[in-house]
Each structure stands twice: as C-alpha cells, then as structure tokens.
Amino acid sequence: MFDDARLDDDQALGGADVSLRRLAEAGARVRREVGACADVVSRLGGDDVPRAVVAAGGDSRLLRAVLEPSCPVPFVAWPGPGLPGWAGSLDTVVVTAVSSADARADEVATSAVAEAVRRGCGLVVAADPHSGIAELAAGRHTTLLPVSSADSLAAAVVMLQAAHALGLGPDIDPESVAAALDEVAVDSSPFLQVVHNPAKELALLLADVNPVLWGGTVLSSRAARRVAEALRRTTGRTCMAADADHLLPVVAHAAPRDLFADPYDGGAGAVPPALVVLDDGTDSALIREQRGRLLSAASAHGVRTETLVAAKGSPMARYASLLSRGSYAAVYLGVGLGATPDPST
C-alpha cells in the first residue's frame, strides 16, 4: 500500500538515505571522474582514424546514441559478450567497465576487453585502475581511463570526452552534465515537501498504476528505459518503456478507471497504466506526431499522463536530467510503498 505521508516523514526518508545521497552526489561524481581522467584524455589525439568503432559492454547504446551521428567512421554498439567477428587491429573498441551489482554486465565487459586485447584492437577502457579488468586490458594498444566510482553515467561522460579527443564525436561539455544533475538534486531534495517537489509528485502519480514511458529521441528513449529499470527494481511491478507504436495498444486497451473500485483489490486488471513522456526539447515533426497520438489515446481512454521536461543544455545534459528526475521518483515511490531501498537506483 502506498502511503503519501511517508514522502514527508523524516524516518521513512531516512531509510532511503543511501539511494537519495547517491543521486544528490551525481554531479560531484561527474566532476571528480572528469578531473581524475583529465591528464589521460589530454594525451589522446585523433591522428590515426580507425576503420570502425565498437562500443561494448554497459552503456554501449548510450555511447552510440551520442557518438554515431557525428562519428566519421562506422559505429557499432555491441551489448552482448565478446566482439563482432570482423573486429580487428584496424578497429577501436571502447568499453565502460564500472563495477556493478549485475554479474552478467561485468562478464560482458570482461569478455569484450579480453577479445579486444587478443585481436590487437585499439582499446579504450573506463575502469577502476586497481580492478581485474584494468589488469586484463593492459597492453600497448590500450588507454585506461581511471574511474573509481561505480557510477555508469560518470564513466560514460569520461568515455565521451575521450572519444571527442580521438576525433570520434562531439564535445559534450561535462560541466553542463554535472550542473544539470545538481539542478535536479536541488529540485528533488527530500527536504522539500510534496507540493514543492516534482519527483515526489511523480511518485504520487505512479502510486497505483503501471507506468509506460516514452521518449521521442534516441537519448530520451534511452533515459526512459533506464527509468523503467529503476521503477521495476523499486516496485516489482510491470513497467515498460518502448516506441510509440508499441505503447499505443497498451494505452488504447486500458479499461476505464472505476471511481468506486477498491484501490487495494489486487485482482486481474486492477492496476491501470499511466503514460510518462520524457521530453528533451527536441521538436521535430515526427516526434510531435508520435507524442500527439500517444496523448490523444491516453485522453480518450482516461489514462493519466505526466511529462518530464529537460530542454536546457547539451543533449547529454538533458539526458542526465531526465534520468535523474525519473530515478528520484523511483526512490520516492519506494519510500511511499515501504519497499526496501535499492542502493543502485
């Protein structure tokens, strides 16, 4: 049962202190990791352009979303184990390998690094310099970006900086990413009551629904998937993020809300969907058309809607803002439900 009084209760919020503190420190972690890797990044140059770039392991799709539009060579995201069969000494492999609670993700990163070393690929790895994967990656074709935290977003920012130095992508302005995370931390602080806290308000909206999340751009869609993961971990409920065409049937088949239904009835069909739109400020005709179809369907079928907007800063800063806002809401939803906090959220 969701108890909204918990959202402003110091004792209940104290149970989620680790998760909330981790979110609040996200901007500082980005600055710290960028500073720690500054010397290594400054020594990188873009003289030798690879035949292709393979992003392997965790956040490979995020790296592709940022780099692929401007990368001068073919760019492949390879989230599975190992590497594509064609990858070899003419190619560059980039791997973010921060430690995580996901054993499979660690195995995937390790296998990609091992294959890159075996095949003589150029290799750029963001990892703890004292970790086993850093030792495995050692070699004359390897650049190690020494990240010390388990923050995948901070590691991705460092990797994107390295890619820019190698001439493989745009300058993402790490300070704008950190500033965006700081702004969300202020707006979503546990010390702000529900009426002044957009993350707590979103948690209230999601208290008795199954969220469906949509982002129109590649980056906002990626943020939607990450937020959906956080919501599933927090609540154990069904929560999906997908393209508009996949979400429309879910919205269109939502049963009309019964105002007199027992909110504690756990029977089949008792939990309706709610549509959460992640808007990063990109205003193309296709995105407007898809968003309009989703919102119209939601209105016609009585489905609650909420829009998270991040329209300032670089594309990566807007992604970080949307991800952080959704992650705060997931933590507050867990507080309201009395769920055991997940420190990785």
Secondary structure, DSSP 8 states (H G I E B T S, - for coil): ---GGGGG-HHHHHTTHHHHHHHHTHHHHHHHHHHHTHHHHHT---SS--S-EEEEEBTHHHHHHHHTTT-SS-EEEE-SSS--TT--TTSEEEEE----S-HHHHHHHHHHHHHHHHHT-EEEEEE-TTSHHHHHH-STTEEEEE--S--HHHHHHHHHHHHHHTTSS----HHHHHHHHHHHHHHT-TTS-GGG-HHHHHHHHTTTSEEEEEESSHHHHHHHHHHHHHHHHHH-S--EE--HHHHHHHHHT-----TTS-TT--STT-S-EEEEEEE-S---HHHHHHHHHHHHHHHHTT-EEEEEE--SS-HHHHHHHHHHHHHHHHHHHHHHHT----TT-
